[in-house]
Each structure stands twice: as structure tokens, then as C-alpha cells.
Amino acid sequence: MRYWIVHGGEFWPIPRGYEPDLELNPPPLGHGLSQTPFELEPEEEQRKRLAINAYRTQMEVMSSFLLSFVRHKRALLHEPDAQQPRPTR
């Protein structure tokens, strides 16, 4: 099973805004979880940006946050094993 944390902390992701060439690092709430890096293809990145832009009312108030997730380099998080403490808020 793989996880992607969207609400990962008050000041995450950094920087905010449309920065597709920057890597989207895991959030503070994912600290301690192992990661699998992956990259979106250009077409996937474009579709993601178009899908986010379709939410017009949300884009009016939180576009920099939403567009922060349109990055081609990101990581999936793995469930911690029983030896690792689970991330907390």
C-alpha cells in the first residue's frame, strides 16, 4: 500500500505555487515513512494542472496551495512497519 499525504502540515508544501520543476518533498507528517520516488510524465503533469484549474472557486482562494502539487518529481510513502512509530500531527 502507498500513501500520499495532502494535508501534511501547516506550512507544507514549500514553496507554494506553480513550480513544476521543483521536487515535491514529503510532508512533515510523513517523517519516518520510507519513500518511493516517481516522476509524472509531461502529459500527466499537464492533465493534473488542468484538473486543478477546473475547480474555479477553490482556485480563487487557494491557488498557490493547489498548484503546489503539480510537480513532476514526487514520492509515495509506505506504511510504517511495526517497529516504526506512526507519524503524528
PDB file of N, CA, C and O in Angstrom:
ATOM      1  N   MET A   1       0.851  -1.169   0.000  1.00  0.00           N
ATOM      2  CA  MET A   1       0.000   0.000   0.000  1.00  0.00           C
ATOM      3  C   MET A   1       0.896   1.231   0.000  1.00  0.00           C
ATOM      4  O   MET A   1       1.942   1.250   0.649  1.00  0.00           O
ATOM      5  N   ARG A   2       0.476   2.260  -0.736  1.00  0.00           N
ATOM      6  CA  ARG A   2       1.223   3.517  -0.802  1.00  0.00           C
ATOM      7  C   ARG A   2       0.317   4.653  -0.339  1.00  0.00           C
ATOM      8  O   ARG A   2      -0.906   4.577  -0.457  1.00  0.00           O
ATOM      9  N   TYR A   3       0.928   5.690   0.180  1.00  0.00           N
ATOM     10  CA  TYR A   3       0.183   6.826   0.709  1.00  0.00           C
ATOM     11  C   TYR A   3       0.676   8.114   0.064  1.00  0.00           C
ATOM     12  O   TYR A   3       1.836   8.233  -0.329  1.00  0.00           O
ATOM     13  N   TRP A   4      -0.211   9.044  -0.029  1.00  0.00           N
ATOM     14  CA  TRP A   4       0.170  10.405  -0.394  1.00  0.00           C
ATOM     15  C   TRP A   4      -0.557  11.322   0.567  1.00  0.00           C
ATOM     16  O   TRP A   4      -1.786  11.312   0.630  1.00  0.00           O
ATOM     17  N   ILE A   5       0.185  12.107   1.309  1.00  0.00           N
ATOM     18  CA  ILE A   5      -0.398  12.994   2.310  1.00  0.00           C
ATOM     19  C   ILE A   5      -0.619  14.357   1.673  1.00  0.00           C
ATOM     20  O   ILE A   5       0.320  14.973   1.169  1.00  0.00           O
ATOM     21  N   VAL A   6      -1.850  14.824   1.697  1.00  0.00           N
ATOM     22  CA  VAL A   6      -2.162  16.146   1.146  1.00  0.00           C
ATOM     23  C   VAL A   6      -2.120  17.197   2.251  1.00  0.00           C
ATOM     24  O   VAL A   6      -1.538  18.267   2.071  1.00  0.00           O
ATOM     25  N   HIS A   7      -2.725  16.900   3.377  1.00  0.00           N
ATOM     26  CA  HIS A   7      -2.736  17.840   4.492  1.00  0.00           C
ATOM     27  C   HIS A   7      -1.609  17.448   5.432  1.00  0.00           C
ATOM     28  O   HIS A   7      -1.834  16.837   6.476  1.00  0.00           O
ATOM     29  N   GLY A   8      -0.395  17.807   5.045  1.00  0.00           N
ATOM     30  CA  GLY A   8       0.777  17.298   5.730  1.00  0.00           C
ATOM     31  C   GLY A   8       1.411  18.223   6.739  1.00  0.00           C
ATOM     32  O   GLY A   8       2.468  17.898   7.281  1.00  0.00           O
ATOM     33  N   GLY A   9       0.820  19.336   7.006  1.00  0.00           N
ATOM     34  CA  GLY A   9       1.386  20.273   7.961  1.00  0.00           C
ATOM     35  C   GLY A   9       1.062  21.689   7.542  1.00  0.00           C
ATOM     36  O   GLY A   9       0.817  21.964   6.367  1.00  0.00           O
ATOM     37  N   GLU A  10       1.063  22.569   8.498  1.00  0.00           N
ATOM     38  CA  GLU A  10       0.611  23.946   8.273  1.00  0.00           C
ATOM     39  C   GLU A  10       1.385  24.675   7.177  1.00  0.00           C
ATOM     40  O   GLU A  10       0.795  25.424   6.399  1.00  0.00           O
ATOM     41  N   PHE A  11       2.678  24.467   7.109  1.00  0.00           N
ATOM     42  CA  PHE A  11       3.477  25.229   6.150  1.00  0.00           C
ATOM     43  C   PHE A  11       3.976  24.376   4.992  1.00  0.00           C
ATOM     44  O   PHE A  11       4.952  24.739   4.335  1.00  0.00           O
ATOM     45  N   TRP A  12       3.329  23.262   4.735  1.00  0.00           N
ATOM     46  CA  TRP A  12       3.728  22.369   3.650  1.00  0.00           C
ATOM     47  C   TRP A  12       2.686  22.427   2.559  1.00  0.00           C
ATOM     48  O   TRP A  12       1.509  22.570   2.891  1.00  0.00           O
ATOM     49  N   PRO A  13       3.007  22.330   1.321  1.00  0.00           N
ATOM     50  CA  PRO A  13       4.346  22.216   0.746  1.00  0.00           C
ATOM     51  C   PRO A  13       5.037  23.565   0.621  1.00  0.00           C
ATOM     52  O   PRO A  13       4.408  24.623   0.609  1.00  0.00           O
ATOM     53  N   ILE A  14       6.350  23.482   0.528  1.00  0.00           N
ATOM     54  CA  ILE A  14       7.179  24.673   0.371  1.00  0.00           C
ATOM     55  C   ILE A  14       8.071  24.446  -0.833  1.00  0.00           C
ATOM     56  O   ILE A  14       8.633  23.358  -0.959  1.00  0.00           O
ATOM     57  N   PRO A  15       8.230  25.400  -1.713  1.00  0.00           N
ATOM     58  CA  PRO A  15       7.471  26.642  -1.795  1.00  0.00           C
ATOM     59  C   PRO A  15       6.073  26.378  -2.356  1.00  0.00           C
ATOM     60  O   PRO A  15       5.817  25.347  -2.978  1.00  0.00           O
ATOM     61  N   ARG A  16       5.209  27.304  -2.128  1.00  0.00           N
ATOM     62  CA  ARG A  16       3.858  27.197  -2.664  1.00  0.00           C
ATOM     63  C   ARG A  16       3.810  27.845  -4.036  1.00  0.00           C
ATOM     64  O   ARG A  16       4.601  28.733  -4.353  1.00  0.00           O
ATOM     65  N   GLY A  17       2.868  27.383  -4.842  1.00  0.00           N
ATOM     66  CA  GLY A  17       2.696  27.940  -6.171  1.00  0.00           C
ATOM     67  C   GLY A  17       3.077  26.937  -7.247  1.00  0.00           C
ATOM     68  O   GLY A  17       3.497  25.816  -6.960  1.00  0.00           O
ATOM     69  N   TYR A  18       2.923  27.361  -8.471  1.00  0.00           N
ATOM     70  CA  TYR A  18       3.201  26.505  -9.621  1.00  0.00           C
ATOM     71  C   TYR A  18       4.699  26.465  -9.872  1.00  0.00           C
ATOM     72  O   TYR A  18       5.258  27.387 -10.467  1.00  0.00           O
ATOM     73  N   GLU A  19       5.344  25.415  -9.425  1.00  0.00           N
ATOM     74  CA  GLU A  19       6.789  25.204  -9.570  1.00  0.00           C
ATOM     75  C   GLU A  19       7.014  23.776 -10.059  1.00  0.00           C
ATOM     76  O   GLU A  19       7.562  22.961  -9.316  1.00  0.00           O
ATOM     77  N   PRO A  20       6.609  23.449 -11.285  1.00  0.00           N
ATOM     78  CA  PRO A  20       6.626  22.055 -11.734  1.00  0.00           C
ATOM     79  C   PRO A  20       8.002  21.411 -11.780  1.00  0.00           C
ATOM     80  O   PRO A  20       8.097  20.184 -11.748  1.00  0.00           O
ATOM     81  N   ASP A  21       9.064  22.191 -11.854  1.00  0.00           N
ATOM     82  CA  ASP A  21      10.404  21.621 -11.947  1.00  0.00           C
ATOM     83  C   ASP A  21      11.033  21.331 -10.587  1.00  0.00           C
ATOM     84  O   ASP A  21      12.085  20.694 -10.513  1.00  0.00           O
ATOM     85  N   LEU A  22      10.398  21.791  -9.516  1.00  0.00           N
ATOM     86  CA  LEU A  22      10.912  21.503  -8.182  1.00  0.00           C
ATOM     87  C   LEU A  22      10.352  20.180  -7.692  1.00  0.00           C
ATOM     88  O   LEU A  22       9.233  19.802  -8.036  1.00  0.00           O
ATOM     89  N   GLU A  23      11.135  19.485  -6.889  1.00  0.00           N
ATOM     90  CA  GLU A  23      10.684  18.224  -6.307  1.00  0.00           C
ATOM     91  C   GLU A  23       9.691  18.517  -5.189  1.00  0.00           C
ATOM     92  O   GLU A  23       9.892  19.438  -4.397  1.00  0.00           O
ATOM     93  N   LEU A  24       8.629  17.736  -5.128  1.00  0.00           N
ATOM     94  CA  LEU A  24       7.659  17.866  -4.045  1.00  0.00           C
ATOM     95  C   LEU A  24       8.071  16.900  -2.945  1.00  0.00           C
ATOM     96  O   LEU A  24       7.848  15.694  -3.047  1.00  0.00           O
ATOM     97  N   ASN A  25       8.669  17.435  -1.903  1.00  0.00           N
ATOM     98  CA  ASN A  25       9.162  16.610  -0.807  1.00  0.00           C
ATOM     99  C   ASN A  25       8.021  16.153   0.084  1.00  0.00           C
ATOM    100  O   ASN A  25       6.990  16.821   0.170  1.00  0.00           O
ATOM    101  N   PRO A  26       8.200  15.021   0.745  1.00  0.00           N
ATOM    102  CA  PRO A  26       7.165  14.537   1.654  1.00  0.00           C
ATOM    103  C   PRO A  26       6.915  15.537   2.779  1.00  0.00           C
ATOM    104  O   PRO A  26       7.817  16.282   3.163  1.00  0.00           O
ATOM    105  N   PRO A  27       5.720  15.552   3.295  1.00  0.00           N
ATOM    106  CA  PRO A  27       5.370  16.500   4.350  1.00  0.00           C
ATOM    107  C   PRO A  27       5.934  16.090   5.701  1.00  0.00           C
ATOM    108  O   PRO A  27       6.337  14.942   5.890  1.00  0.00           O
ATOM    109  N   PRO A  28       5.964  17.039   6.648  1.00  0.00           N
ATOM    110  CA  PRO A  28       6.432  16.716   7.997  1.00  0.00           C
ATOM    111  C   PRO A  28       5.669  15.539   8.613  1.00  0.00           C
ATOM    112  O   PRO A  28       6.261  14.749   9.348  1.00  0.00           O
ATOM    113  N   LEU A  29       4.389  15.408   8.332  1.00  0.00           N
ATOM    114  CA  LEU A  29       3.615  14.304   8.898  1.00  0.00           C
ATOM    115  C   LEU A  29       4.024  12.953   8.320  1.00  0.00           C
ATOM    116  O   LEU A  29       3.622  11.915   8.845  1.00  0.00           O
ATOM    117  N   GLY A  30       4.804  12.947   7.264  1.00  0.00           N
ATOM    118  CA  GLY A  30       5.297  11.700   6.698  1.00  0.00           C
ATOM    119  C   GLY A  30       6.688  11.340   7.179  1.00  0.00           C
ATOM    120  O   GLY A  30       7.275  10.364   6.710  1.00  0.00           O
ATOM    121  N   HIS A  31       7.225  12.119   8.114  1.00  0.00           N
ATOM    122  CA  HIS A  31       8.570  11.858   8.629  1.00  0.00           C
ATOM    123  C   HIS A  31       8.636  10.446   9.207  1.00  0.00           C
ATOM    124  O   HIS A  31       7.772  10.041   9.985  1.00  0.00           O
ATOM    125  N   GLY A  32       9.658   9.714   8.822  1.00  0.00           N
ATOM    126  CA  GLY A  32       9.836   8.367   9.320  1.00  0.00           C
ATOM    127  C   GLY A  32       9.274   7.289   8.412  1.00  0.00           C
ATOM    128  O   GLY A  32       9.560   6.107   8.605  1.00  0.00           O
ATOM    129  N   LEU A  33       8.481   7.677   7.426  1.00  0.00           N
ATOM    130  CA  LEU A  33       7.956   6.696   6.480  1.00  0.00           C
ATOM    131  C   LEU A  33       8.952   6.533   5.339  1.00  0.00           C
ATOM    132  O   LEU A  33       9.563   7.511   4.910  1.00  0.00           O
ATOM    133  N   SER A  34       9.123   5.317   4.846  1.00  0.00           N
ATOM    134  CA  SER A  34      10.003   5.136   3.709  1.00  0.00           C
ATOM    135  C   SER A  34       9.316   5.688   2.460  1.00  0.00           C
ATOM    136  O   SER A  34       8.092   5.812   2.416  1.00  0.00           O
ATOM    137  N   GLN A  35      10.108   6.013   1.460  1.00  0.00           N
ATOM    138  CA  GLN A  35       9.597   6.689   0.266  1.00  0.00           C
ATOM    139  C   GLN A  35       9.981   5.934  -1.002  1.00  0.00           C
ATOM    140  O   GLN A  35      11.006   5.255  -1.064  1.00  0.00           O
ATOM    141  N   THR A  36       9.123   6.076  -2.012  1.00  0.00           N
ATOM    142  CA  THR A  36       9.424   5.603  -3.350  1.00  0.00           C
ATOM    143  C   THR A  36       9.294   6.799  -4.281  1.00  0.00           C
ATOM    144  O   THR A  36       8.182   7.264  -4.532  1.00  0.00           O
ATOM    145  N   PRO A  37      10.409   7.307  -4.798  1.00  0.00           N
ATOM    146  CA  PRO A  37      10.312   8.444  -5.721  1.00  0.00           C
ATOM    147  C   PRO A  37       9.702   8.026  -7.050  1.00  0.00           C
ATOM    148  O   PRO A  37       9.894   6.896  -7.501  1.00  0.00           O
ATOM    149  N   PHE A  38       8.972   8.933  -7.671  1.00  0.00           N
ATOM    150  CA  PHE A  38       8.479   8.692  -9.023  1.00  0.00           C
ATOM    151  C   PHE A  38       8.277  10.033  -9.709  1.00  0.00           C
ATOM    152  O   PHE A  38       8.196  11.075  -9.060  1.00  0.00           O
ATOM    153  N   GLU A  39       8.199   9.987 -11.017  1.00  0.00           N
ATOM    154  CA  GLU A  39       8.026  11.201 -11.806  1.00  0.00           C
ATOM    155  C   GLU A  39       6.789  11.079 -12.673  1.00  0.00           C
ATOM    156  O   GLU A  39       6.495  10.014 -13.218  1.00  0.00           O
ATOM    157  N   LEU A  40       6.071  12.180 -12.792  1.00  0.00           N
ATOM    158  CA  LEU A  40       4.946  12.240 -13.718  1.00  0.00           C
ATOM    159  C   LEU A  40       5.479  12.507 -15.117  1.00  0.00           C
ATOM    160  O   LEU A  40       6.448  13.247 -15.287  1.00  0.00           O
ATOM    161  N   GLU A  41       4.857  11.915 -16.101  1.00  0.00           N
ATOM    162  CA  GLU A  41       5.166  12.231 -17.495  1.00  0.00           C
ATOM    163  C   GLU A  41       4.614  13.636 -17.787  1.00  0.00           C
ATOM    164  O   GLU A  41       3.688  14.080 -17.108  1.00  0.00           O
ATOM    165  N   PRO A  42       5.165  14.340 -18.782  1.00  0.00           N
ATOM    166  CA  PRO A  42       4.669  15.678 -19.086  1.00  0.00           C
ATOM    167  C   PRO A  42       3.151  15.731 -19.322  1.00  0.00           C
ATOM    168  O   PRO A  42       2.489  16.679 -18.901  1.00  0.00           O
ATOM    169  N   GLU A  43       2.615  14.725 -19.987  1.00  0.00           N
ATOM    170  CA  GLU A  43       1.161  14.710 -20.254  1.00  0.00           C
ATOM    171  C   GLU A  43       0.375  14.547 -18.951  1.00  0.00           C
ATOM    172  O   GLU A  43      -0.687  15.149 -18.791  1.00  0.00           O
ATOM    173  N   GLU A  44       0.883  13.747 -18.031  1.00  0.00           N
ATOM    174  CA  GLU A  44       0.220  13.549 -16.736  1.00  0.00           C
ATOM    175  C   GLU A  44       0.249  14.840 -15.918  1.00  0.00           C
ATOM    176  O   GLU A  44      -0.736  15.214 -15.283  1.00  0.00           O
ATOM    177  N   GLU A  45       1.379  15.496 -15.949  1.00  0.00           N
ATOM    178  CA  GLU A  45       1.521  16.769 -15.239  1.00  0.00           C
ATOM    179  C   GLU A  45       0.545  17.805 -15.798  1.00  0.00           C
ATOM    180  O   GLU A  45      -0.094  18.531 -15.037  1.00  0.00           O
ATOM    181  N   GLN A  46       0.433  17.872 -17.114  1.00  0.00           N
ATOM    182  CA  GLN A  46      -0.487  18.803 -17.767  1.00  0.00           C
ATOM    183  C   GLN A  46      -1.941  18.491 -17.387  1.00  0.00           C
ATOM    184  O   GLN A  46      -2.711  19.399 -17.074  1.00  0.00           O
ATOM    185  N   ARG A  47      -2.312  17.215 -17.415  1.00  0.00           N
ATOM    186  CA  ARG A  47      -3.682  16.828 -17.043  1.00  0.00           C
ATOM    187  C   ARG A  47      -3.985  17.171 -15.592  1.00  0.00           C
ATOM    188  O   ARG A  47      -5.091  17.598 -15.263  1.00  0.00           O
ATOM    189  N   LYS A  48      -3.005  16.984 -14.741  1.00  0.00           N
ATOM    190  CA  LYS A  48      -3.195  17.319 -13.330  1.00  0.00           C
ATOM    191  C   LYS A  48      -3.423  18.819 -13.166  1.00  0.00           C
ATOM    192  O   LYS A  48      -4.319  19.232 -12.430  1.00  0.00           O
ATOM    193  N   ARG A  49      -2.631  19.626 -13.835  1.00  0.00           N
ATOM    194  CA  ARG A  49      -2.788  21.080 -13.751  1.00  0.00           C
ATOM    195  C   ARG A  49      -4.149  21.509 -14.281  1.00  0.00           C
ATOM    196  O   ARG A  49      -4.812  22.348 -13.672  1.00  0.00           O
ATOM    197  N   LEU A  50      -4.575  20.945 -15.408  1.00  0.00           N
ATOM    198  CA  LEU A  50      -5.886  21.280 -15.968  1.00  0.00           C
ATOM    199  C   LEU A  50      -7.019  20.858 -15.029  1.00  0.00           C
ATOM    200  O   LEU A  50      -8.008  21.576 -14.880  1.00  0.00           O
ATOM    201  N   ALA A  51      -6.869  19.701 -14.402  1.00  0.00           N
ATOM    202  CA  ALA A  51      -7.901  19.232 -13.466  1.00  0.00           C
ATOM    203  C   ALA A  51      -7.997  20.166 -12.267  1.00  0.00           C
ATOM    204  O   ALA A  51      -9.098  20.506 -11.835  1.00  0.00           O
ATOM    205  N   ILE A  52      -6.871  20.578 -11.733  1.00  0.00           N
ATOM    206  CA  ILE A  52      -6.881  21.506 -10.592  1.00  0.00           C
ATOM    207  C   ILE A  52      -7.491  22.839 -10.996  1.00  0.00           C
ATOM    208  O   ILE A  52      -8.273  23.415 -10.240  1.00  0.00           O
ATOM    209  N   ASN A  53      -7.145  23.334 -12.169  1.00  0.00           N
ATOM    210  CA  ASN A  53      -7.692  24.617 -12.636  1.00  0.00           C
ATOM    211  C   ASN A  53      -9.201  24.565 -12.860  1.00  0.00           C
ATOM    212  O   ASN A  53      -9.858  25.606 -12.877  1.00  0.00           O
ATOM    213  N   ALA A  54      -9.754  23.369 -13.031  1.00  0.00           N
ATOM    214  CA  ALA A  54     -11.199  23.246 -13.236  1.00  0.00           C
ATOM    215  C   ALA A  54     -11.993  23.610 -11.979  1.00  0.00           C
ATOM    216  O   ALA A  54     -13.180  23.923 -12.066  1.00  0.00           O
ATOM    217  N   TYR A  55     -11.356  23.571 -10.833  1.00  0.00           N
ATOM    218  CA  TYR A  55     -12.018  23.936  -9.573  1.00  0.00           C
ATOM    219  C   TYR A  55     -11.886  25.442  -9.367  1.00  0.00           C
ATOM    220  O   TYR A  55     -11.090  25.904  -8.549  1.00  0.00           O
ATOM    221  N   ARG A  56     -12.662  26.180 -10.106  1.00  0.00           N
ATOM    222  CA  ARG A  56     -12.519  27.642 -10.155  1.00  0.00           C
ATOM    223  C   ARG A  56     -12.688  28.322  -8.812  1.00  0.00           C
ATOM    224  O   ARG A  56     -11.904  29.205  -8.465  1.00  0.00           O
ATOM    225  N   THR A  57     -13.701  27.926  -8.046  1.00  0.00           N
ATOM    226  CA  THR A  57     -13.927  28.616  -6.767  1.00  0.00           C
ATOM    227  C   THR A  57     -12.785  28.349  -5.795  1.00  0.00           C
ATOM    228  O   THR A  57     -12.371  29.253  -5.069  1.00  0.00           O
ATOM    229  N   GLN A  58     -12.275  27.133  -5.769  1.00  0.00           N
ATOM    230  CA  GLN A  58     -11.135  26.845  -4.898  1.00  0.00           C
ATOM    231  C   GLN A  58      -9.894  27.591  -5.366  1.00  0.00           C
ATOM    232  O   GLN A  58      -9.107  28.071  -4.551  1.00  0.00           O
ATOM    233  N   MET A  59      -9.721  27.685  -6.680  1.00  0.00           N
ATOM    234  CA  MET A  59      -8.559  28.393  -7.218  1.00  0.00           C
ATOM    235  C   MET A  59      -8.583  29.871  -6.852  1.00  0.00           C
ATOM    236  O   MET A  59      -7.531  30.498  -6.728  1.00  0.00           O
ATOM    237  N   GLU A  60      -9.773  30.428  -6.679  1.00  0.00           N
ATOM    238  CA  GLU A  60      -9.864  31.844  -6.301  1.00  0.00           C
ATOM    239  C   GLU A  60      -9.267  32.105  -4.924  1.00  0.00           C
ATOM    240  O   GLU A  60      -8.743  33.191  -4.674  1.00  0.00           O
ATOM    241  N   VAL A  61      -9.340  31.122  -4.028  1.00  0.00           N
ATOM    242  CA  VAL A  61      -8.898  31.359  -2.656  1.00  0.00           C
ATOM    243  C   VAL A  61      -7.640  30.577  -2.253  1.00  0.00           C
ATOM    244  O   VAL A  61      -6.988  30.929  -1.270  1.00  0.00           O
ATOM    245  N   MET A  62      -7.296  29.526  -2.995  1.00  0.00           N
ATOM    246  CA  MET A  62      -6.150  28.731  -2.576  1.00  0.00           C
ATOM    247  C   MET A  62      -5.325  28.190  -3.745  1.00  0.00           C
ATOM    248  O   MET A  62      -4.823  27.068  -3.691  1.00  0.00           O
ATOM    249  N   SER A  63      -5.191  28.983  -4.784  1.00  0.00           N
ATOM    250  CA  SER A  63      -4.479  28.510  -5.979  1.00  0.00           C
ATOM    251  C   SER A  63      -3.024  28.171  -5.699  1.00  0.00           C
ATOM    252  O   SER A  63      -2.521  27.178  -6.226  1.00  0.00           O
ATOM    253  N   SER A  64      -2.335  28.958  -4.892  1.00  0.00           N
ATOM    254  CA  SER A  64      -0.917  28.664  -4.654  1.00  0.00           C
ATOM    255  C   SER A  64      -0.743  27.325  -3.943  1.00  0.00           C
ATOM    256  O   SER A  64       0.216  26.601  -4.211  1.00  0.00           O
ATOM    257  N   PHE A  65      -1.667  26.988  -3.034  1.00  0.00           N
ATOM    258  CA  PHE A  65      -1.607  25.696  -2.354  1.00  0.00           C
ATOM    259  C   PHE A  65      -1.884  24.573  -3.338  1.00  0.00           C
ATOM    260  O   PHE A  65      -1.113  23.615  -3.412  1.00  0.00           O
ATOM    261  N   LEU A  66      -2.970  24.672  -4.095  1.00  0.00           N
ATOM    262  CA  LEU A  66      -3.353  23.600  -5.012  1.00  0.00           C
ATOM    263  C   LEU A  66      -2.310  23.371  -6.100  1.00  0.00           C
ATOM    264  O   LEU A  66      -1.981  22.228  -6.419  1.00  0.00           O
ATOM    265  N   LEU A  67      -1.797  24.443  -6.662  1.00  0.00           N
ATOM    266  CA  LEU A  67      -0.818  24.307  -7.738  1.00  0.00           C
ATOM    267  C   LEU A  67       0.530  23.777  -7.249  1.00  0.00           C
ATOM    268  O   LEU A  67       1.359  23.348  -8.051  1.00  0.00           O
ATOM    269  N   SER A  68       0.746  23.807  -5.940  1.00  0.00           N
ATOM    270  CA  SER A  68       1.976  23.263  -5.374  1.00  0.00           C
ATOM    271  C   SER A  68       2.114  21.765  -5.622  1.00  0.00           C
ATOM    272  O   SER A  68       3.219  21.226  -5.573  1.00  0.00           O
ATOM    273  N   PHE A  69       0.999  21.094  -5.887  1.00  0.00           N
ATOM    274  CA  PHE A  69       1.015  19.648  -6.084  1.00  0.00           C
ATOM    275  C   PHE A  69       1.249  19.251  -7.546  1.00  0.00           C
ATOM    276  O   PHE A  69       1.274  18.063  -7.868  1.00  0.00           O
ATOM    277  N   VAL A  70       1.418  20.236  -8.425  1.00  0.00           N
ATOM    278  CA  VAL A  70       1.700  19.943  -9.833  1.00  0.00           C
ATOM    279  C   VAL A  70       3.216  19.999 -10.025  1.00  0.00           C
ATOM    280  O   VAL A  70       3.770  20.988 -10.506  1.00  0.00           O
ATOM    281  N   ARG A  71       3.858  18.915  -9.636  1.00  0.00           N
ATOM    282  CA  ARG A  71       5.310  18.803  -9.786  1.00  0.00           C
ATOM    283  C   ARG A  71       5.612  17.419 -10.323  1.00  0.00           C
ATOM    284  O   ARG A  71       5.000  16.434  -9.909  1.00  0.00           O
ATOM    285  N   HIS A  72       6.545  17.350 -11.232  1.00  0.00           N
ATOM    286  CA  HIS A  72       6.774  16.053 -11.858  1.00  0.00           C
ATOM    287  C   HIS A  72       7.620  15.110 -11.000  1.00  0.00           C
ATOM    288  O   HIS A  72       7.628  13.906 -11.258  1.00  0.00           O
ATOM    289  N   LYS A  73       8.321  15.610 -10.004  1.00  0.00           N
ATOM    290  CA  LYS A  73       9.081  14.742  -9.109  1.00  0.00           C
ATOM    291  C   LYS A  73       8.409  14.742  -7.750  1.00  0.00           C
ATOM    292  O   LYS A  73       8.210  15.790  -7.135  1.00  0.00           O
ATOM    293  N   ARG A  74       8.063  13.547  -7.293  1.00  0.00           N
ATOM    294  CA  ARG A  74       7.383  13.405  -6.012  1.00  0.00           C
ATOM    295  C   ARG A  74       7.718  12.054  -5.425  1.00  0.00           C
ATOM    296  O   ARG A  74       8.456  11.278  -6.033  1.00  0.00           O
ATOM    297  N   ALA A  75       7.188  11.760  -4.254  1.00  0.00           N
ATOM    298  CA  ALA A  75       7.445  10.473  -3.618  1.00  0.00           C
ATOM    299  C   ALA A  75       6.151   9.932  -3.032  1.00  0.00           C
ATOM    300  O   ALA A  75       5.315  10.681  -2.526  1.00  0.00           O
ATOM    301  N   LEU A  76       6.006   8.627  -3.111  1.00  0.00           N
ATOM    302  CA  LEU A  76       4.931   7.928  -2.409  1.00  0.00           C
ATOM    303  C   LEU A  76       5.505   7.436  -1.091  1.00  0.00           C
ATOM    304  O   LEU A  76       6.685   7.097  -1.004  1.00  0.00           O
ATOM    305  N   LEU A  77       4.675   7.399  -0.083  1.00  0.00           N
ATOM    306  CA  LEU A  77       5.104   6.942   1.227  1.00  0.00           C
ATOM    307  C   LEU A  77       4.582   5.544   1.487  1.00  0.00           C
ATOM    308  O   LEU A  77       3.473   5.202   1.076  1.00  0.00           O
ATOM    309  N   HIS A  78       5.371   4.743   2.162  1.00  0.00           N
ATOM    310  CA  HIS A  78       4.983   3.380   2.509  1.00  0.00           C
ATOM    311  C   HIS A  78       4.471   3.358   3.942  1.00  0.00           C
ATOM    312  O   HIS A  78       4.877   4.165   4.777  1.00  0.00           O
ATOM    313  N   GLU A  79       3.585   2.432   4.204  1.00  0.00           N
ATOM    314  CA  GLU A  79       3.105   2.256   5.568  1.00  0.00           C
ATOM    315  C   GLU A  79       4.286   1.873   6.451  1.00  0.00           C
ATOM    316  O   GLU A  79       5.105   1.040   6.060  1.00  0.00           O
ATOM    317  N   PRO A  80       4.383   2.476   7.646  1.00  0.00           N
ATOM    318  CA  PRO A  80       5.493   2.117   8.518  1.00  0.00           C
ATOM    319  C   PRO A  80       5.354   0.677   9.011  1.00  0.00           C
ATOM    320  O   PRO A  80       4.246   0.164   9.167  1.00  0.00           O
ATOM    321  N   ASP A  81       6.492   0.040   9.250  1.00  0.00           N
ATOM    322  CA  ASP A  81       6.404  -1.303   9.814  1.00  0.00           C
ATOM    323  C   ASP A  81       6.111  -1.191  11.309  1.00  0.00           C
ATOM    324  O   ASP A  81       6.082  -0.090  11.859  1.00  0.00           O
ATOM    325  N   ALA A  82       5.898  -2.306  11.950  1.00  0.00           N
ATOM    326  CA  ALA A  82       5.503  -2.299  13.352  1.00  0.00           C
ATOM    327  C   ALA A  82       6.588  -1.710  14.243  1.00  0.00           C
ATOM    328  O   ALA A  82       6.300  -1.279  15.359  1.00  0.00           O
ATOM    329  N   GLN A  83       7.833  -1.683  13.770  1.00  0.00           N
ATOM    330  CA  GLN A  83       8.950  -1.151  14.574  1.00  0.00           C
ATOM    331  C   GLN A  83       8.994   0.374  14.570  1.00  0.00           C
ATOM    332  O   GLN A  83       9.528   0.992  15.491  1.00  0.00           O
ATOM    333  N   GLN A  84       8.423   0.979  13.513  1.00  0.00           N
ATOM    334  CA  GLN A  84       8.473   2.431  13.388  1.00  0.00           C
ATOM    335  C   GLN A  84       7.264   3.079  14.043  1.00  0.00           C
ATOM    336  O   GLN A  84       6.150   2.571  13.920  1.00  0.00           O
ATOM    337  N   PRO A  85       7.468   4.195  14.739  1.00  0.00           N
ATOM    338  CA  PRO A  85       6.312   4.921  15.259  1.00  0.00           C
ATOM    339  C   PRO A  85       5.543   5.552  14.115  1.00  0.00           C
ATOM    340  O   PRO A  85       6.151   6.009  13.147  1.00  0.00           O
ATOM    341  N   ARG A  86       4.242   5.588  14.200  1.00  0.00           N
ATOM    342  CA  ARG A  86       3.408   6.222  13.165  1.00  0.00           C
ATOM    343  C   ARG A  86       3.553   7.731  13.270  1.00  0.00           C
ATOM    344  O   ARG A  86       3.708   8.265  14.369  1.00  0.00           O
ATOM    345  N   PRO A  87       3.505   8.430  12.125  1.00  0.00           N
ATOM    346  CA  PRO A  87       3.570   9.893  12.155  1.00  0.00           C
ATOM    347  C   PRO A  87       2.398  10.461  12.936  1.00  0.00           C
ATOM    348  O   PRO A  87       1.288   9.930  12.904  1.00  0.00           O
ATOM    349  N   THR A  88       2.673  11.549  13.636  1.00  0.00           N
ATOM    350  CA  THR A  88       1.609  12.233  14.375  1.00  0.00           C
ATOM    351  C   THR A  88       1.553  13.684  13.955  1.00  0.00           C
ATOM    352  O   THR A  88       2.487  14.207  13.346  1.00  0.00           O
ATOM    353  N   ARG A  89       0.473  14.313  14.278  1.00  0.00           N
ATOM    354  CA  ARG A  89       0.317  15.740  13.950  1.00  0.00           C
ATOM    355  C   ARG A  89       1.057  16.594  14.878  1.00  0.00           C
ATOM    356  O   ARG A  89       1.032  17.817  14.744  1.00  0.00           O
TER     357      ARG A  89
END
